Amino acid sequence: MNGCFILGLDGHGPEIFEEVLEFAVEHHLVDVQITVLTDFPGPPLYDRLQREGRIIEDIRLGLWSLFDVNFELGDFSPRF
């Protein structure tokens, strides 16, 4: 069984990594894909983060990869 997780949502803190690991082990996942919440331009998420001043670099295409954090997270730094 495969598990896909998006991390970086408001309310996620460093403990989310341990929670995902525990879930994967408990449910015997054989494959786990982890991506970060991505602020693609256009959807309401991008507009909200822009209004809140949380976008780190605006209009840099390389940061929309699903693996790079381009906004300030609520409960921990994207640079850990």
C-alpha positions as CSV (number, residue, x, y, z in Angstrom):
1,M,0.0,0.0,0.0
2,N,1.2,3.5,-0.9
3,G,0.7,6.6,1.3
4,C,1.0,10.2,-0.1
5,F,1.3,13.0,2.4
6,I,1.4,16.8,1.9
7,L,3.2,18.6,4.7
8,G,3.4,22.3,5.5
9,L,-0.2,23.0,6.2
10,D,-1.1,25.6,8.8
11,G,-1.0,23.9,12.2
12,H,1.8,21.5,11.2
13,G,4.8,21.7,13.4
14,P,8.0,19.6,13.6
15,E,6.0,16.8,15.2
16,I,4.2,16.1,11.9
17,F,7.3,14.1,10.7
18,E,7.0,11.6,13.6
19,E,3.2,11.4,13.1
20,V,3.6,10.5,9.4
21,L,6.2,7.9,10.3
22,E,4.0,6.3,13.0
23,F,1.0,6.3,10.6
24,A,3.1,4.6,7.9
25,V,4.4,1.9,10.3
26,E,1.0,1.3,11.8
27,H,-0.6,0.9,8.4
28,H,2.2,-1.2,6.9
29,L,2.8,1.2,4.0
30,V,5.5,-0.1,1.7
31,D,5.9,3.2,-0.2
32,V,5.6,6.7,1.2
33,Q,5.6,9.9,-0.9
34,I,6.0,13.2,1.0
35,T,5.6,16.6,-0.7
36,V,5.3,20.1,0.7
37,L,2.3,22.3,0.3
38,T,3.0,24.3,-2.8
39,D,1.8,27.9,-3.4
40,F,1.2,27.7,-7.1
41,P,0.0,31.0,-8.5
42,G,-3.7,31.2,-9.2
43,P,-5.5,29.2,-6.6
44,P,-6.9,30.8,-3.4
45,L,-4.0,29.4,-1.3
46,Y,-1.5,31.6,-3.2
47,D,-3.7,34.6,-3.0
48,R,-4.2,34.1,0.8
49,L,-0.5,33.6,1.4
50,Q,0.3,36.7,-0.6
51,R,-2.2,38.8,1.3
52,E,-0.7,37.5,4.6
53,G,2.8,38.4,3.4
54,R,4.0,34.8,3.7
55,I,5.4,34.3,0.2
56,I,9.2,34.2,0.4
57,E,10.0,34.7,-3.3
58,D,7.3,35.8,-5.7
59,I,7.3,34.5,-9.3
60,R,10.3,32.1,-9.1
61,L,9.3,29.1,-11.2
62,G,11.9,26.8,-9.7
63,L,10.2,27.0,-6.3
64,W,7.0,25.3,-7.5
65,S,8.4,21.8,-7.4
66,L,6.3,20.2,-4.6
67,F,9.6,19.8,-2.7
68,D,10.7,23.4,-2.1
69,V,9.0,25.6,0.6
70,N,8.3,29.1,-0.8
71,F,6.2,30.5,2.1
72,E,6.5,31.1,5.8
73,L,5.0,28.2,7.6
74,G,2.9,28.8,10.7
75,D,4.5,26.7,13.3
76,F,8.1,26.1,12.2
77,S,10.7,27.5,9.8
78,P,11.0,26.2,6.3
79,R,14.8,26.2,6.8
80,F,15.4,23.6,9.4
